[in-house]
Amino acid sequence: MIKAFQLFTLLFLLGGCTVRHGTYSVLSSRPMSLYTLAADNEIVAKNVSSAQTRYCFLVFPFDPSPKIDNAVETLLRQYQGDYLSNAEISHSKFSFLGLWSRESWKIGGNVVRIAK
């Protein structure tokens, strides 16, 4: 009985979830033409990921709201690519008693550069 109460208390104090929002063939934060998607484009980096995170205490955020576009743009700038292929997006949120929370968007995939 005591262990069940401890487990219930722990679940009440800690809460969190992660949601996978899907896998996308092509993902970019910039405007692009579908005619530029060709088989001879160069994969610059494979299986890379980036995350945008925000921490809150009570209802006061320490950072601006995380955005998917910012995570995609971070990867494209870092690897000097034009779009992501086989991209996967997930969102996670974790909180402790509603006093402290962490929310993040994570993007992963292959960075591709358009052949000129």
C-alpha positions, 0 to 999 in steps of 0.5 A, spaced: 500 500 500 505 504 501 509 503 495 502 504 491 502 511 494 509 513 493 508 511 486 502 515 485 505 521 489 511 521 484 506 521 478 503 527 481 509 531 482 512 529 476 509 530 469 511 530 462 510 527 455 513 526 448 509 527 442 512 525 435 509 529 430 511 525 424 516 524 418 517 529 413 520 527 406 522 535 405 523 540 410 525 547 409 524 554 413 526 557 406 521 558 400 524 553 395 521 550 388 519 543 388 523 543 381 530 543 385 529 537 388 533 532 384 536 525 385 543 529 384 543 533 390 548 532 395 547 530 402 551 534 407 550 531 413 546 525 415 542 524 422 543 530 425 538 534 430 537 540 433 532 542 439 529 549 441 528 549 448 524 554 453 524 553 461 519 556 465 518 558 473 511 558 475 508 562 469 514 566 467 518 564 461 526 564 461 526 564 454 522 566 448 517 560 445 521 555 441 519 554 434 520 549 429 523 554 424 528 556 428 531 549 429 530 547 422 534 554 420 539 552 425 541 546 422 541 549 415 546 554 417 550 550 421 551 545 415 550 550 410 545 546 406 538 548 403 533 543 406 532 537 410 530 530 408 527 525 412 526 530 417 523 527 424 519 532 428 518 531 436 515 535 441 516 534 449 514 537 455 516 536 462 514 539 469 515 539 476 509 541 480 507 546 475 512 550 478 518 549 473 517 546 466 521 545 460 518 545 453 522 543 447 521 542 439 526 537 436 528 536 429 532 531 426 534 528 419 539 529 413 541 536 411 541 536 403 545 542 399 542 543 392 546 541 386 548 547 382 
